[in-house]
Amino acid sequence: MRATVQLAPEGYPATQVWSYGGTIPGPVIRAAQGARLERRLVNRLDVPSSVHWHGIRIDNAMDGVAGLTQVPVPPGGSFDYAFDLPDAGTYWYHAHTNSMEQVARGLSGALIVDEPSPPDVDRDEILMLDDWLIDPETGRLADDFANPMMRSHAGRMGNLAGVNGRWDFALEAKQNERLRLRLINAANARIFVLRLEGLAGWTVALDGMPLEAPEPVTAEIVLAPAQRVDLIVDVTAGQGAPAGLLMQAGQDSWEALAELRVTGRAAARANGW
């Protein structure tokens, strides 16, 4: 469907997007490992579309790749997706008909399959990273999706980056709180280089698959398009101190991508590993 959302800061025009359910990103789909997922795509756009369930082991007929595993859903049409969820992990769903344009216009969302025995954390947070190429004068998405310069170089790079559809995404947290952060790169071409600030972290899963043992985060986290990484982090920053996820903005410059606003203390000391 078409929707209007405020991607840019207040004072800039709102942006017309394509969306699952009217939001950017689309609604989080969450289910238990071993469950059966059933969803109906109703295409209210004026172009064909389909949904790909990225990273999940499913039958080809449900994989959503237009022209290969299914006929794209025409405008006004619908398609019923139904498949089992054999593996726990962090996945995502997105359009797979002319996906270079349709994903950039907003057709994506998180798919979380919960394990029977999740790690012991205080909160589980989904951070869907993306960028958007926006005309600051009109608020419209730049519509040159077939731009040959972009295609022959790094791809379509946005001029505004954010998390969960917000350029100023922030969470409240307490010192020594333990969080599970599920990072998903939904950008078309941007490789996010990330750094933790005011957090001690461990990588526990990559692309939906758990690691044999948690690995301490001692350097930058590099997340290419479509990749996912699960972190467990302890909030080490005190109240009012900077904390969160930083994005490399230049050779030696970093800017906040997801801020953690630390208020109070959850425990006397951090858990460690």
C-alpha atoms as an extended CHARMM CRD file, in Angstrom:
* protein
*
       273  EXT
         1         1  MET       CA              0.0000000000        0.0000000000        0.0000000000  PROA      1               0.0000000000
         2         2  ARG       CA              0.9700000000        3.6490000000       -0.2970000000  PROA      2               0.0000000000
         3         3  ALA       CA              1.5200000000        5.6240000000        2.8820000000  PROA      3               0.0000000000
         4         4  THR       CA              2.9450000000        8.9300000000        4.0890000000  PROA      4               0.0000000000
         5         5  VAL       CA              5.5080000000        8.9340000000        6.9050000000  PROA      5               0.0000000000
         6         6  GLN       CA              7.8040000000       11.5090000000        8.4990000000  PROA      6               0.0000000000
         7         7  LEU       CA             11.2200000000       10.0980000000        7.6130000000  PROA      7               0.0000000000
         8         8  ALA       CA             13.1100000000       13.4130000000        7.6630000000  PROA      8               0.0000000000
         9         9  PRO       CA             13.2950000000       15.6440000000       10.7510000000  PROA      9               0.0000000000
        10        10  GLU       CA             10.2840000000       17.7730000000       11.6730000000  PROA      10              0.0000000000
        11        11  GLY       CA             10.1420000000       20.8490000000        9.4720000000  PROA      11              0.0000000000
        12        12  TYR       CA             10.8920000000       18.8660000000        6.3380000000  PROA      12              0.0000000000
        13        13  PRO       CA              8.0030000000       17.5490000000        4.2260000000  PROA      13              0.0000000000
        14        14  ALA       CA              6.6460000000       14.0740000000        4.8990000000  PROA      14              0.0000000000
        15        15  THR       CA              7.5900000000       11.3040000000        2.4710000000  PROA      15              0.0000000000
        16        16  GLN       CA              5.3120000000        9.1390000000        0.3710000000  PROA      16              0.0000000000
        17        17  VAL       CA              6.3990000000        5.4990000000        0.5900000000  PROA      17              0.0000000000
        18        18  TRP       CA              5.2290000000        1.9950000000       -0.2310000000  PROA      18              0.0000000000
        19        19  SER       CA              4.5290000000        0.0240000000        2.8930000000  PROA      19              0.0000000000
        20        20  TYR       CA              3.3000000000       -3.1580000000        4.4910000000  PROA      20              0.0000000000
        21        21  GLY       CA              0.6000000000       -1.9420000000        6.8560000000  PROA      21              0.0000000000
        22        22  GLY       CA              1.2720000000        1.7870000000        6.5770000000  PROA      22              0.0000000000
        23        23  THR       CA              4.5360000000        1.9530000000        8.5490000000  PROA      23              0.0000000000
        24        24  ILE       CA              8.2660000000        2.0200000000        7.7900000000  PROA      24              0.0000000000
        25        25  PRO       CA              9.4640000000       -0.6340000000        8.3630000000  PROA      25              0.0000000000
        26        26  GLY       CA              6.4500000000       -2.9540000000        8.1130000000  PROA      26              0.0000000000
        27        27  PRO       CA              4.9880000000       -4.7080000000       11.1760000000  PROA      27              0.0000000000
        28        28  VAL       CA              7.2660000000       -7.1050000000       13.0570000000  PROA      28              0.0000000000
        29        29  ILE       CA              6.2410000000      -10.7020000000       12.4140000000  PROA      29              0.0000000000
        30        30  ARG       CA              7.1340000000      -12.8740000000       15.3850000000  PROA      30              0.0000000000
        31        31  ALA       CA              6.5310000000      -16.5790000000       15.9480000000  PROA      31              0.0000000000
        32        32  ALA       CA              7.9610000000      -19.5450000000       17.8350000000  PROA      32              0.0000000000
        33        33  GLN       CA             10.4210000000      -21.9680000000       16.2870000000  PROA      33              0.0000000000
        34        34  GLY       CA              8.4930000000      -24.8420000000       14.7220000000  PROA      34              0.0000000000
        35        35  ALA       CA              5.3160000000      -22.8040000000       14.2630000000  PROA      35              0.0000000000
        36        36  ARG       CA              3.5590000000      -22.3830000000       10.9330000000  PROA      36              0.0000000000
        37        37  LEU       CA              3.4140000000      -18.8920000000        9.4980000000  PROA      37              0.0000000000
        38        38  GLU       CA              0.4420000000      -17.8760000000        7.3700000000  PROA      38              0.0000000000
        39        39  ARG       CA              0.1630000000      -14.4380000000        5.8010000000  PROA      39              0.0000000000
        40        40  ARG       CA             -1.8320000000      -13.0530000000        2.8650000000  PROA      40              0.0000000000
        41        41  LEU       CA             -0.3170000000      -10.4210000000        0.6050000000  PROA      41              0.0000000000
        42        42  VAL       CA             -2.9980000000       -8.0850000000       -0.7690000000  PROA      42              0.0000000000
        43        43  ASN       CA             -1.4490000000       -5.8870000000       -3.4460000000  PROA      43              0.0000000000
        44        44  ARG       CA             -2.8830000000       -2.3710000000       -3.2760000000  PROA      44              0.0000000000
        45        45  LEU       CA             -0.1450000000       -0.9050000000       -5.4860000000  PROA      45              0.0000000000
        46        46  ASP       CA             -0.4880000000       -0.2540000000       -9.1900000000  PROA      46              0.0000000000
        47        47  VAL       CA              2.4730000000       -2.5450000000      -10.0100000000  PROA      47              0.0000000000
        48        48  PRO       CA              3.0160000000       -6.3060000000       -9.4230000000  PROA      48              0.0000000000
        49        49  SER       CA              4.7720000000       -7.3820000000       -6.2330000000  PROA      49              0.0000000000
        50        50  SER       CA              5.7080000000      -10.4100000000       -4.1130000000  PROA      50              0.0000000000
        51        51  VAL       CA              7.2390000000      -11.1400000000       -0.6880000000  PROA      51              0.0000000000
        52        52  HSD       CA             10.5540000000      -12.9140000000       -0.0800000000  PROA      52              0.0000000000
        53        53  TRP       CA             11.2070000000      -14.3730000000        3.3830000000  PROA      53              0.0000000000
        54        54  HSD       CA             14.9020000000      -13.6920000000        3.6830000000  PROA      54              0.0000000000
        55        55  GLY       CA             17.0310000000      -16.4440000000        5.2430000000  PROA      55              0.0000000000
        56        56  ILE       CA             14.2330000000      -18.8500000000        6.1690000000  PROA      56              0.0000000000
        57        57  ARG       CA             14.3970000000      -22.4620000000        4.9140000000  PROA      57              0.0000000000
        58        58  ILE       CA             11.0660000000      -22.8750000000        3.1310000000  PROA      58              0.0000000000
        59        59  ASP       CA              9.5800000000      -24.5200000000        0.0450000000  PROA      59              0.0000000000
        60        60  ASN       CA             10.4550000000      -22.7880000000       -3.2340000000  PROA      60              0.0000000000
        61        61  ALA       CA              6.7790000000      -22.1110000000       -3.9100000000  PROA      61              0.0000000000
        62        62  MET       CA              6.6870000000      -19.8290000000       -0.8490000000  PROA      62              0.0000000000
        63        63  ASP       CA             10.0160000000      -18.0440000000       -1.4280000000  PROA      63              0.0000000000
        64        64  GLY       CA              8.4740000000      -15.0770000000       -3.2440000000  PROA      64              0.0000000000
        65        65  VAL       CA             11.0120000000      -14.5130000000       -6.0190000000  PROA      65              0.0000000000
        66        66  ALA       CA              8.8920000000      -13.2310000000       -8.9030000000  PROA      66              0.0000000000
        67        67  GLY       CA              9.5120000000      -14.9830000000      -12.1930000000  PROA      67              0.0000000000
        68        68  LEU       CA             11.4130000000      -17.8190000000      -10.5200000000  PROA      68              0.0000000000
        69        69  THR       CA              9.3940000000      -19.3060000000       -7.6570000000  PROA      69              0.0000000000
        70        70  GLN       CA              6.0600000000      -17.5760000000       -8.2110000000  PROA      70              0.0000000000
        71        71  VAL       CA              4.1070000000      -15.3700000000      -10.5800000000  PROA      71              0.0000000000
        72        72  PRO       CA              4.1250000000      -11.8020000000       -9.1930000000  PROA      72              0.0000000000
        73        73  VAL       CA              0.9000000000      -10.6940000000       -7.5650000000  PROA      73              0.0000000000
        74        74  PRO       CA             -0.8700000000       -8.2350000000       -9.8830000000  PROA      74              0.0000000000
        75        75  PRO       CA             -2.4430000000       -4.9640000000       -8.6950000000  PROA      75              0.0000000000
        76        76  GLY       CA             -5.6280000000       -5.8050000000       -6.8150000000  PROA      76              0.0000000000
        77        77  GLY       CA             -4.5990000000       -9.4570000000       -6.4730000000  PROA      77              0.0000000000
        78        78  SER       CA             -3.5510000000      -11.5200000000       -3.4650000000  PROA      78              0.0000000000
        79        79  PHE       CA             -1.3380000000      -14.4830000000       -2.5810000000  PROA      79              0.0000000000
        80        80  ASP       CA             -1.3590000000      -16.7160000000        0.5000000000  PROA      80              0.0000000000
        81        81  TYR       CA              2.0270000000      -17.5420000000        1.9950000000  PROA      81              0.0000000000
        82        82  ALA       CA              2.1190000000      -20.5090000000        4.3850000000  PROA      82              0.0000000000
        83        83  PHE       CA              5.2370000000      -22.2920000000        5.6300000000  PROA      83              0.0000000000
        84        84  ASP       CA              6.8370000000      -23.8230000000        8.7010000000  PROA      84              0.0000000000
        85        85  LEU       CA              9.6050000000      -22.0760000000       10.6590000000  PROA      85              0.0000000000
        86        86  PRO       CA             12.3090000000      -24.6920000000       11.2800000000  PROA      86              0.0000000000
        87        87  ASP       CA             15.0390000000      -22.3840000000       12.5800000000  PROA      87              0.0000000000
        88        88  ALA       CA             15.0900000000      -19.7530000000       15.2920000000  PROA      88              0.0000000000
        89        89  GLY       CA             16.8000000000      -16.4730000000       14.5100000000  PROA      89              0.0000000000
        90        90  THR       CA             16.6400000000      -12.9420000000       13.1310000000  PROA      90              0.0000000000
        91        91  TYR       CA             15.2880000000      -12.7580000000        9.5760000000  PROA      91              0.0000000000
        92        92  TRP       CA             13.3700000000      -10.2490000000        7.4800000000  PROA      92              0.0000000000
        93        93  TYR       CA             10.8130000000      -10.0550000000        4.7070000000  PROA      93              0.0000000000
        94        94  HSD       CA             10.8510000000       -7.7700000000        1.6760000000  PROA      94              0.0000000000
        95        95  ALA       CA              9.5100000000       -7.2800000000       -1.8300000000  PROA      95              0.0000000000
        96        96  HSD       CA             11.1350000000       -9.4140000000       -4.5140000000  PROA      96              0.0000000000
        97        97  THR       CA              9.6070000000       -7.9790000000       -7.6880000000  PROA      97              0.0000000000
        98        98  ASN       CA             11.8060000000       -5.1710000000       -8.9900000000  PROA      98              0.0000000000
        99        99  SER       CA             13.2370000000       -5.2820000000       -5.4870000000  PROA      99              0.0000000000
       100       100  MET       CA             15.8460000000       -2.5710000000       -6.1420000000  PROA      100             0.0000000000
       101       101  GLU       CA             12.9940000000       -0.0670000000       -6.3040000000  PROA      101             0.0000000000
       102       102  GLN       CA             10.3140000000       -1.6650000000       -4.1390000000  PROA      102             0.0000000000
       103       103  VAL       CA             12.5670000000       -2.2700000000       -1.1310000000  PROA      103             0.0000000000
       104       104  ALA       CA             13.9680000000        1.2620000000       -1.4210000000  PROA      104             0.0000000000
       105       105  ARG       CA             10.4050000000        2.6020000000       -1.4010000000  PROA      105             0.0000000000
       106       106  GLY       CA              9.7860000000        0.8790000000        1.9380000000  PROA      106             0.0000000000
       107       107  LEU       CA              8.5960000000       -2.7030000000        1.3940000000  PROA      107             0.0000000000
       108       108  SER       CA             10.3990000000       -4.5730000000        4.1680000000  PROA      108             0.0000000000
       109       109  GLY       CA              9.9800000000       -5.6610000000        7.7680000000  PROA      109             0.0000000000
       110       110  ALA       CA             11.4970000000       -7.8770000000       10.4740000000  PROA      110             0.0000000000
       111       111  LEU       CA             10.7310000000      -11.5710000000       10.8990000000  PROA      111             0.0000000000
       112       112  ILE       CA             11.7550000000      -12.9870000000       14.2850000000  PROA      112             0.0000000000
       113       113  VAL       CA             11.6280000000      -16.7010000000       15.1030000000  PROA      113             0.0000000000
       114       114  ASP       CA             12.0030000000      -17.2180000000       18.8460000000  PROA      114             0.0000000000
       115       115  GLU       CA             14.0110000000      -20.1360000000       20.2100000000  PROA      115             0.0000000000
       116       116  PRO       CA             12.4530000000      -22.3500000000       22.9200000000  PROA      116             0.0000000000
       117       117  SER       CA             15.0680000000      -21.2320000000       25.4810000000  PROA      117             0.0000000000
       118       118  PRO       CA             16.0780000000      -17.6160000000       24.7610000000  PROA      118             0.0000000000
       119       119  PRO       CA             19.1560000000      -16.0500000000       26.3770000000  PROA      119             0.0000000000
       120       120  ASP       CA             18.6770000000      -14.3720000000       29.7300000000  PROA      120             0.0000000000
       121       121  VAL       CA             18.3140000000      -10.6780000000       28.9030000000  PROA      121             0.0000000000
       122       122  ASP       CA             16.2520000000       -7.8080000000       30.2500000000  PROA      122             0.0000000000
       123       123  ARG       CA             14.9370000000       -6.7720000000       26.8160000000  PROA      123             0.0000000000
       124       124  ASP       CA             14.9570000000       -7.9340000000       23.2100000000  PROA      124             0.0000000000
       125       125  GLU       CA             15.1290000000       -5.0300000000       20.7350000000  PROA      125             0.0000000000
       126       126  ILE       CA             14.9290000000       -5.0600000000       16.9200000000  PROA      126             0.0000000000
       127       127  LEU       CA             16.9560000000       -2.3790000000       15.1160000000  PROA      127             0.0000000000
       128       128  MET       CA             16.2340000000       -2.2630000000       11.3930000000  PROA      128             0.0000000000
       129       129  LEU       CA             18.8850000000       -0.0930000000        9.7380000000  PROA      129             0.0000000000
       130       130  ASP       CA             18.1280000000        1.6670000000        6.4650000000  PROA      130             0.0000000000
       131       131  ASP       CA             18.8780000000        4.7490000000        4.3940000000  PROA      131             0.0000000000
       132       132  TRP       CA             16.6850000000        6.8480000000        2.1280000000  PROA      132             0.0000000000
       133       133  LEU       CA             17.5080000000        9.1190000000       -0.8000000000  PROA      133             0.0000000000
       134       134  ILE       CA             15.2130000000       12.1000000000       -0.1900000000  PROA      134             0.0000000000
       135       135  ASP       CA             14.7910000000       15.4710000000       -1.8980000000  PROA      135             0.0000000000
       136       136  PRO       CA             14.9650000000       17.8540000000        1.0920000000  PROA      136             0.0000000000
       137       137  GLU       CA             12.8220000000       20.4410000000       -0.7100000000  PROA      137             0.0000000000
       138       138  THR       CA              9.8590000000       18.1500000000       -1.3940000000  PROA      138             0.0000000000
       139       139  GLY       CA             10.3520000000       15.2390000000        0.9820000000  PROA      139             0.0000000000
       140       140  ARG       CA              9.9010000000       12.8430000000       -1.9430000000  PROA      140             0.0000000000
       141       141  LEU       CA             12.0600000000        9.8010000000       -2.5240000000  PROA      141             0.0000000000
       142       142  ALA       CA             14.3430000000       10.3860000000       -5.4970000000  PROA      142             0.0000000000
       143       143  ASP       CA             12.7800000000        8.2430000000       -8.2150000000  PROA      143             0.0000000000
       144       144  ASP       CA             15.8370000000        7.6330000000      -10.4260000000  PROA      144             0.0000000000
       145       145  PHE       CA             16.0280000000        3.9760000000       -9.4230000000  PROA      145             0.0000000000
       146       146  ALA       CA             17.6170000000        3.0060000000      -12.7480000000  PROA      146             0.0000000000
       147       147  ASN       CA             20.3200000000        5.6830000000      -12.5160000000  PROA      147             0.0000000000
       148       148  PRO       CA             23.2870000000        4.2150000000      -14.4610000000  PROA      148             0.0000000000
       149       149  MET       CA             25.8880000000        6.0000000000      -12.3200000000  PROA      149             0.0000000000
       150       150  MET       CA             24.4870000000        4.4300000000       -9.1450000000  PROA      150             0.0000000000
       151       151  ARG       CA             24.2140000000        1.0160000000      -10.7970000000  PROA      151             0.0000000000
       152       152  SER       CA             27.8090000000        1.0750000000      -12.0130000000  PROA      152             0.0000000000
       153       153  HSD       CA             29.2900000000        2.3360000000       -8.7400000000  PROA      153             0.0000000000
       154       154  ALA       CA             28.3610000000        1.6160000000       -5.1360000000  PROA      154             0.0000000000
       155       155  GLY       CA             24.5960000000        1.4020000000       -5.7460000000  PROA      155             0.0000000000
       156       156  ARG       CA             21.7590000000        3.5810000000       -4.5190000000  PROA      156             0.0000000000
       157       157  MET       CA             23.0480000000        5.3600000000       -1.4190000000  PROA      157             0.0000000000
       158       158  GLY       CA             20.7050000000        7.4130000000        0.7270000000  PROA      158             0.0000000000
       159       159  ASN       CA             21.3380000000       10.8770000000        2.1320000000  PROA      159             0.0000000000
       160       160  LEU       CA             19.5030000000       10.0590000000        5.3640000000  PROA      160             0.0000000000
       161       161  ALA       CA             20.1190000000        7.0020000000        7.5430000000  PROA      161             0.0000000000
       162       162  GLY       CA             18.0240000000        5.7650000000       10.4240000000  PROA      162             0.0000000000
       163       163  VAL       CA             16.6800000000        2.9260000000       12.5130000000  PROA      163             0.0000000000
       164       164  ASN       CA             13.1130000000        1.6150000000       12.5070000000  PROA      164             0.0000000000
       165       165  GLY       CA             12.0300000000        4.4430000000       10.2090000000  PROA      165             0.0000000000
       166       166  ARG       CA             13.4620000000        7.1570000000       12.4920000000  PROA      166             0.0000000000
       167       167  TRP       CA             16.4490000000        9.3910000000       11.8280000000  PROA      167             0.0000000000
       168       168  ASP       CA             16.5970000000       10.0860000000       15.5900000000  PROA      168             0.0000000000
       169       169  PHE       CA             15.8960000000        6.6130000000       16.9570000000  PROA      169             0.0000000000
       170       170  ALA       CA             16.4290000000        6.2840000000       20.7110000000  PROA      170             0.0000000000
       171       171  LEU       CA             15.7460000000        3.8020000000       23.5000000000  PROA      171             0.0000000000
       172       172  GLU       CA             15.7020000000        4.2780000000       27.2390000000  PROA      172             0.0000000000
       173       173  ALA       CA             17.9330000000        1.9650000000       29.2590000000  PROA      173             0.0000000000
       174       174  LYS       CA             19.4100000000        1.5750000000       32.7130000000  PROA      174             0.0000000000
       175       175  GLN       CA             23.0290000000        1.1440000000       33.6900000000  PROA      175             0.0000000000
       176       176  ASN       CA             23.9830000000       -2.5750000000       33.8770000000  PROA      176             0.0000000000
       177       177  GLU       CA             20.8570000000       -3.5920000000       32.0060000000  PROA      177             0.0000000000
       178       178  ARG       CA             21.4010000000       -6.4460000000       29.5440000000  PROA      178             0.0000000000
       179       179  LEU       CA             19.8550000000       -6.1490000000       26.0810000000  PROA      179             0.0000000000
       180       180  ARG       CA             19.6190000000       -8.3480000000       23.0330000000  PROA      180             0.0000000000
       181       181  LEU       CA             19.9890000000       -6.1570000000       19.9440000000  PROA      181             0.0000000000
       182       182  ARG       CA             18.8960000000       -7.6760000000       16.6210000000  PROA      182             0.0000000000
       183       183  LEU       CA             20.4860000000       -5.5960000000       13.8510000000  PROA      183             0.0000000000
       184       184  ILE       CA             19.0850000000       -5.9150000000       10.3030000000  PROA      184             0.0000000000
       185       185  ASN       CA             20.5160000000       -4.0060000000        7.3370000000  PROA      185             0.0000000000
       186       186  ALA       CA             17.5790000000       -3.2510000000        5.0170000000  PROA      186             0.0000000000
       187       187  ALA       CA             19.4670000000       -0.7000000000        2.8940000000  PROA      187             0.0000000000
       188       188  ASN       CA             19.8710000000       -1.3200000000       -0.8330000000  PROA      188             0.0000000000
       189       189  ALA       CA             23.6000000000       -0.6440000000       -0.9970000000  PROA      189             0.0000000000
       190       190  ARG       CA             24.9540000000        0.9310000000        2.1980000000  PROA      190             0.0000000000
       191       191  ILE       CA             27.4640000000       -1.0810000000        4.2000000000  PROA      191             0.0000000000
       192       192  PHE       CA             27.0540000000        0.0700000000        7.7850000000  PROA      192             0.0000000000
       193       193  VAL       CA             30.2500000000        0.2840000000        9.8360000000  PROA      193             0.0000000000
       194       194  LEU       CA             29.1730000000        0.4270000000       13.4660000000  PROA      194             0.0000000000
       195       195  ARG       CA             30.6970000000        0.9510000000       16.8750000000  PROA      195             0.0000000000
       196       196  LEU       CA             29.3250000000        0.4640000000       20.3810000000  PROA      196             0.0000000000
       197       197  GLU       CA             29.4760000000        3.3870000000       22.7900000000  PROA      197             0.0000000000
       198       198  GLY       CA             28.8640000000        2.9890000000       26.5180000000  PROA      198             0.0000000000
       199       199  LEU       CA             28.1560000000       -0.7090000000       25.9650000000  PROA      199             0.0000000000
       200       200  ALA       CA             30.0440000000       -3.9830000000       26.4370000000  PROA      200             0.0000000000
       201       201  GLY       CA             28.9130000000       -6.3880000000       23.7340000000  PROA      201             0.0000000000
       202       202  TRP       CA             29.0890000000       -9.9350000000       22.4450000000  PROA      202             0.0000000000
       203       203  THR       CA             28.0610000000      -11.2840000000       19.0460000000  PROA      203             0.0000000000
       204       204  VAL       CA             25.7920000000      -14.3030000000       19.5080000000  PROA      204             0.0000000000
       205       205  ALA       CA             24.3640000000      -14.8870000000       16.0030000000  PROA      205             0.0000000000
       206       206  LEU       CA             25.0850000000      -13.9990000000       12.3790000000  PROA      206             0.0000000000
       207       207  ASP       CA             22.4530000000      -14.0440000000        9.6260000000  PROA      207             0.0000000000
       208       208  GLY       CA             20.0460000000      -15.8810000000       11.9050000000  PROA      208             0.0000000000
       209       209  MET       CA             22.4720000000      -18.6390000000       12.8740000000  PROA      209             0.0000000000
       210       210  PRO       CA             23.7580000000      -18.8350000000       16.4790000000  PROA      210             0.0000000000
       211       211  LEU       CA             27.5020000000      -18.9120000000       17.0590000000  PROA      211             0.0000000000
       212       212  GLU       CA             29.0370000000      -21.8280000000       18.9280000000  PROA      212             0.0000000000
       213       213  ALA       CA             30.0900000000      -19.3840000000       21.6370000000  PROA      213             0.0000000000
       214       214  PRO       CA             29.5730000000      -15.6250000000       22.1380000000  PROA      214             0.0000000000
       215       215  GLU       CA             32.3690000000      -13.4950000000       20.6770000000  PROA      215             0.0000000000
       216       216  PRO       CA             33.3340000000      -10.2180000000       22.3850000000  PROA      216             0.0000000000
       217       217  VAL       CA             32.8560000000       -7.1070000000       20.2730000000  PROA      217             0.0000000000
       218       218  THR       CA             36.3290000000       -5.5850000000       20.2580000000  PROA      218             0.0000000000
       219       219  ALA       CA             36.2630000000       -3.7350000000       16.9310000000  PROA      219             0.0000000000
       220       220  GLU       CA             33.8350000000       -2.2530000000       14.4310000000  PROA      220             0.0000000000
       221       221  ILE       CA             30.7780000000       -4.2130000000       13.3360000000  PROA      221             0.0000000000
       222       222  VAL       CA             30.4390000000       -4.3580000000        9.5470000000  PROA      222             0.0000000000
       223       223  LEU       CA             26.9440000000       -5.0320000000        8.2650000000  PROA      223             0.0000000000
       224       224  ALA       CA             26.3850000000       -5.3990000000        4.5150000000  PROA      224             0.0000000000
       225       225  PRO       CA             22.9540000000       -5.1310000000        2.8470000000  PROA      225             0.0000000000
       226       226  ALA       CA             20.5520000000       -7.8950000000        3.9670000000  PROA      226             0.0000000000
       227       227  GLN       CA             22.9120000000       -9.0740000000        6.7300000000  PROA      227             0.0000000000
       228       228  ARG       CA             21.8380000000       -9.5390000000       10.3320000000  PROA      228             0.0000000000
       229       229  VAL       CA             23.7700000000       -9.7080000000       13.5590000000  PROA      229             0.0000000000
       230       230  ASP       CA             22.4960000000      -10.4640000000       17.0630000000  PROA      230             0.0000000000
       231       231  LEU       CA             24.3250000000       -8.7810000000       19.9230000000  PROA      231             0.0000000000
       232       232  ILE       CA             23.9840000000       -9.1050000000       23.6540000000  PROA      232             0.0000000000
       233       233  VAL       CA             25.1140000000       -5.8880000000       25.3150000000  PROA      233             0.0000000000
       234       234  ASP       CA             25.5330000000       -4.6930000000       28.8660000000  PROA      234             0.0000000000
       235       235  VAL       CA             24.9010000000       -0.9820000000       29.4110000000  PROA      235             0.0000000000
       236       236  THR       CA             28.0940000000        0.2670000000       31.0520000000  PROA      236             0.0000000000
       237       237  ALA       CA             27.4260000000        4.0120000000       30.7120000000  PROA      237             0.0000000000
       238       238  GLY       CA             26.1160000000        5.8720000000       33.7100000000  PROA      238             0.0000000000
       239       239  GLN       CA             23.0940000000        8.1370000000       33.7720000000  PROA      239             0.0000000000
       240       240  GLY       CA             23.3980000000       10.9630000000       31.2470000000  PROA      240             0.0000000000
       241       241  ALA       CA             26.5530000000        9.5310000000       29.6480000000  PROA      241             0.0000000000
       242       242  PRO       CA             26.5390000000        8.8480000000       25.8870000000  PROA      242             0.0000000000
       243       243  ALA       CA             25.5840000000        5.3200000000       24.8840000000  PROA      243             0.0000000000
       244       244  GLY       CA             24.2890000000        3.5270000000       21.8400000000  PROA      244             0.0000000000
       245       245  LEU       CA             25.2060000000        2.5160000000       18.3220000000  PROA      245             0.0000000000
       246       246  LEU       CA             27.4720000000        4.7830000000       16.2650000000  PROA      246             0.0000000000
       247       247  MET       CA             27.7110000000        4.8260000000       12.4690000000  PROA      247             0.0000000000
       248       248  GLN       CA             30.9060000000        5.6980000000       10.6280000000  PROA      248             0.0000000000
       249       249  ALA       CA             30.1440000000        8.9410000000        8.7990000000  PROA      249             0.0000000000
       250       250  GLY       CA             33.6200000000        9.6210000000        7.3990000000  PROA      250             0.0000000000
       251       251  GLN       CA             37.1790000000        8.3600000000        7.5910000000  PROA      251             0.0000000000
       252       252  ASP       CA             37.5780000000        9.4990000000       11.1920000000  PROA      252             0.0000000000
       253       253  SER       CA             34.0840000000       10.7040000000       12.1250000000  PROA      253             0.0000000000
       254       254  TRP       CA             31.2270000000        8.8870000000       13.8310000000  PROA      254             0.0000000000
       255       255  GLU       CA             27.6240000000        9.8640000000       14.4740000000  PROA      255             0.0000000000
       256       256  ALA       CA             24.8520000000        8.3960000000       16.5940000000  PROA      256             0.0000000000
       257       257  LEU       CA             22.5950000000        5.9930000000       14.7080000000  PROA      257             0.0000000000
       258       258  ALA       CA             20.6800000000        4.5590000000       17.6740000000  PROA      258             0.0000000000
       259       259  GLU       CA             20.9010000000        6.3730000000       21.0050000000  PROA      259             0.0000000000
       260       260  LEU       CA             20.4900000000        4.7700000000       24.4170000000  PROA      260             0.0000000000
       261       261  ARG       CA             19.3030000000        7.2560000000       27.0020000000  PROA      261             0.0000000000
       262       262  VAL       CA             20.5700000000        5.9420000000       30.3100000000  PROA      262             0.0000000000
       263       263  THR       CA             18.3720000000        6.7000000000       33.3090000000  PROA      263             0.0000000000
       264       264  GLY       CA             19.0270000000        5.0500000000       36.6550000000  PROA      264             0.0000000000
       265       265  ARG       CA             20.6290000000        1.7050000000       37.3760000000  PROA      265             0.0000000000
       266       266  ALA       CA             19.2900000000       -1.8200000000       36.8940000000  PROA      266             0.0000000000
       267       267  ALA       CA             21.8900000000       -3.6340000000       39.0040000000  PROA      267             0.0000000000
       268       268  ALA       CA             24.9110000000       -2.8720000000       41.1480000000  PROA      268             0.0000000000
       269       269  ARG       CA             27.2760000000       -4.1630000000       38.4740000000  PROA      269             0.0000000000
       270       270  ALA       CA             27.2910000000       -5.5110000000       34.9280000000  PROA      270             0.0000000000
       271       271  ASN       CA             26.8190000000       -9.2120000000       34.2650000000  PROA      271             0.0000000000
       272       272  GLY       CA             29.9400000000       -9.8440000000       32.1770000000  PROA      272             0.0000000000
       273       273  TRP       CA             30.2790000000      -13.1770000000       30.4070000000  PROA      273             0.0000000000
